[in-house]
Amino acid sequence: MLTIQKKLLLSFICGTFVAFIFFANVYCYEVQMKADTVTYEQDNGIVTATGNVQLDWLGKILKADNIEIKIPSKQLDAQGNVSILESSNTIFTDTIHYDMEKEQGEMTNTFGCSAPIFFRAEKMYKISSDTYKIENVTISNCDLDIPHHYAYAKHGLFIVDKKITISNAIYYIGGVPVFYFPKYTRKLNDDSSFRYDLEPGYSNEGGGALKLALKYRFTKEFDSKLSLDYLGSIGNGVGLELSYNIKDKVMAGMYSYGTIDKRTNTQRWMFQPSYWQRINQLWTVQAHAEFQSDSYFNNMYQQDNWNRVSNQRRSYLSATRQSNSSNLRVLTELYQVYNIDDKLTSGSYFLLPQVYYSIYPQKISGITNNLTFNFENRTKYEFAYSSSTSDFNYQFANLDYNATKDYRITKKFTLKPTIGIREDVYSKKNPDESEIVDLTRLYASLNARYRLTGWMDWNLAYNLKYRLQNMDSSFLLDSASLVDDGGFESNTLLFNNYIYLTSSMILRNYTGYDFRNLQSSSYKHWYPLINELTYVPSSKITVYMRQQQDLDPVKFNSLQLDTKFGQLEKFYFTLASFYYDYRPESVDLVTGIGFWINSKWRVDYNIRNTCKYGDMIWSGNDHEFKLYRDMHCFNLGSVFRLREDYWSLFFKFELKSNVPTFMKKDGTKEVETEFYPWR
């Protein structure tokens, strides 16, 4: 007599086998069914399966408590805990009625998941092999039965592995309608094409404020961001950012912002377009422009950037040819520098053009050869001369060639000599003279490395540079070109000592000696002695210390300490301190700490202080305190900033996003971060 277990097993095997035979004969493709019980009514051609039913066919997996298949009419009905897995999409429903031949059917009360998207529909109709028609549908990245936010529409289409599109959709937050979409599309296996940031806040200068950023990705390559800002008594602002990126082919971006400053009743704006394109394997072109109403425009709007004040603007157009053996770049650039009164300074110029060419190091008979050429034509070059500013054209060109070779004297001792020649041709910076200056420089160096022990290396470098012509006092090419140097622009010996205390700790000492005799009150033969200690025992700990002092006479100059503990995304603590001899009573401190209080709350705090330790007076130059709260499918954060007399407090509310979307300047993509030059 068969046991109950054996009967069930036999019933299962026979049921699976019978279903497979009938489906193979009728549908001409393989269909497999597994269930606790499978029965077949031969007269009616009906297969019934109950208990943990699983049906596999054409890449689909259907699971249910009960399934009935009418073979003559090729109809399938499923009830009870029904789910269908098709590619990377899973749909849960109450019932399924399906025509297996036409691949059409109907599902009621469905819940679908195609990461990171969750959708619910009152009814779904399969109208082709990969397309469903959906009714009364909600879409969200929230998986709760009642989502925190969602888009709702009466009609739409669901295309397996591709997208969901709904028409006349209304977007709800907490059940409150806040936005309308004539057409809304969510791509599957991708982040939302629409996102937003909401930042209410307050500052002591502008009062109450509200910043709204609407982000929409038209395609995988094309992103957009619209900012609508109410800045209290300061004014209102509107910004637009567009980014387009096809990796290694085309990159384009446009960043703009404008506001009416109520305090001065003036319009303030900025505009920055940029473009890069690869023409072929050798040639690329690049362009960038910077326009803004005033040089201190960023001071008010870029509060999350330590270096938010910019008085320099660069606009350029260049073409680059890069091969395996050389690099050529042709550039035209407008460089403008402004003073505190928003007027151009003498450092401004217009390059038309600059030509830079270099041949990559070529080794011939064991000797490495290097060649570079550079030419610049600066038009309307502004130069302060005789207490007045003059505009004139200034040309500069140089050709540099050097040859070097490595000699291994012993196992521990190597020598690397280098000889070279440099030719400079340029205009004088005296607008009253049209003479062209031609300077020839011969230079040489000898680098020696000696492995004293297994844990200590010595490096000696002797550098010599000699100018064949006399230098006219009306023009100094650079800070090293001193008229009273006798033609020797460099005659120095540099010493580096590396001590490998452990595998994770390195001590470096370096200094130098200048053999020239220059007539200057600030000139010293000995370079400062600098001691550096780097300690990196693991990826979670970094300690860097730098100390500098004069040797003639012996005098302590500065001390720097920079430490980092932990990981930025988990727990971190940073501490940096700076001491300078010209401020003997003060120490600058930079401190940062960030950690998760629990799985939902995170704190970040960064501060820059100056401490007058004699009087124990602390002055906080910059404070930034961030508090973050994980709200399931939203991010909620607050930022408090204090910078001298200005302070602000803003709250940020946004949809959670984990998928890279926005383009960085180097062409790669990362999780979108604040990049506006005005914010």
Secondary structure, DSSP 8 states (H G I E B T S, - for coil): ---HHHHHHHHHHHHHHHHHHHHHHHHSS-EEEE-SEEEEETTTTEEEEEEEEEEEETTEEEEEEEEEEETTTTEEEEEEEEEEEETTEEEEEEEEEEETTTTEEEEEEEEEEETTEEEEEEEEEE-SSSEEEEEEEEEES--SSS-SEEEEEEEEEEETTTEEEEEEEEEEETTEEEEEEEEEEEETTS--SEEEEEEEEEETTTEEEEEEEEEEESSSSEEEEEEEEE-GGG-EEEEEEEEEEETTTEEEEEEEEEEEETTTTEEEEEEEEEEEEE-SSSEEEEEE--EES-TTTHHHH-TT-TT----EEEEEEEEEEE-SSEEEEEEEEEEEEB-TTS-B-TT-EEEEEEEEEEEEEEEETTEEEEEEEEEEEEEEEEEEETTEEEEEEEEEEEEEEEEE--EE-SSSEEEEEEEEEEEEEEE-S-TT---EEEEEEEEEEEEEEEEEETTEEEEEEEEEEEESS---TT--SSTT--GGGTTEEEEEEEEEEEEEEETTEEEEEEEEEE------TT--SB--EEEEEEEEEETTEEEEEEEEEEETTEEEEEEEEEEEEE-TTS-EEEEEEEEETTSTTEEEEEEEEEEESSSSEEEEEEEEEEEETTTTEEEEEEEEEEEEEEETTEEEEEEEEEETTEEEEEEEEEE---S--EE-TTS-EES-----TT-
